[in-house]
Amino acid sequence: MEGIHILPGEGQPPKVRQRNLAWILLTPEEGLTLVPCWPPENNTHRLIVVARPAP
């Protein structure tokens, strides 16, 4: 796993939301990015989980 990031989602200005969009855009690298809502009871954030293949 490469990393886990917690980003605020609810009520963010367009500039921040655009920057957060970069996590789900295509890249030339092989990998998997999961973007679930968090926490379960109100979904105000996005949990970004990035995984890359082992060398």
C-alpha positions as CSV (number, residue, x, y, z in Angstrom):
1,M,0.0,0.0,0.0
2,E,1.3,3.4,-0.9
3,G,-0.8,5.6,1.4
4,I,-4.1,6.6,3.0
5,H,-5.4,10.1,3.0
6,I,-8.5,11.7,4.5
7,L,-9.8,14.7,2.6
8,P,-12.7,16.9,3.5
9,G,-15.4,16.7,0.9
10,E,-18.6,18.4,2.2
11,G,-18.8,22.2,1.8
12,Q,-15.4,22.5,0.0
13,P,-14.9,25.3,-2.5
14,P,-14.5,24.3,-6.2
15,K,-10.7,24.8,-6.2
16,V,-10.3,22.2,-3.4
17,R,-12.8,19.8,-5.0
18,Q,-10.9,20.1,-8.3
19,R,-7.6,19.3,-6.6
20,N,-9.1,16.3,-4.9
21,L,-10.3,15.0,-8.2
22,A,-6.7,14.4,-9.2
23,W,-6.7,11.3,-7.0
24,I,-9.1,9.4,-9.3
25,L,-7.7,10.5,-12.7
26,L,-5.9,8.0,-14.9
27,T,-2.1,7.8,-14.5
28,P,0.5,5.9,-16.4
29,E,1.4,3.9,-13.3
30,E,-0.3,0.6,-12.4
31,G,-2.3,0.7,-9.2
32,L,-5.6,0.8,-7.4
33,T,-7.2,3.8,-5.8
34,L,-10.3,3.4,-3.6
35,V,-12.4,6.5,-2.7
36,P,-15.0,5.6,-0.1
37,C,-17.0,8.2,1.9
38,W,-16.1,8.5,5.5
39,P,-17.1,8.4,8.4
40,P,-20.0,6.0,7.9
41,E,-22.5,8.1,10.0
42,N,-22.3,11.3,8.0
43,N,-19.9,11.0,4.9
44,T,-18.3,14.4,5.2
45,H,-14.9,13.2,4.0
46,R,-13.3,11.1,1.3
47,L,-10.9,8.4,2.4
48,I,-8.3,7.9,-0.3
49,V,-6.5,4.5,-0.3
50,V,-3.7,4.1,-2.9
51,A,-2.1,0.7,-3.6
52,R,0.6,-0.2,-6.1
53,P,1.9,-3.7,-7.1
54,A,4.8,-5.1,-5.2
55,P,8.1,-4.8,-7.0
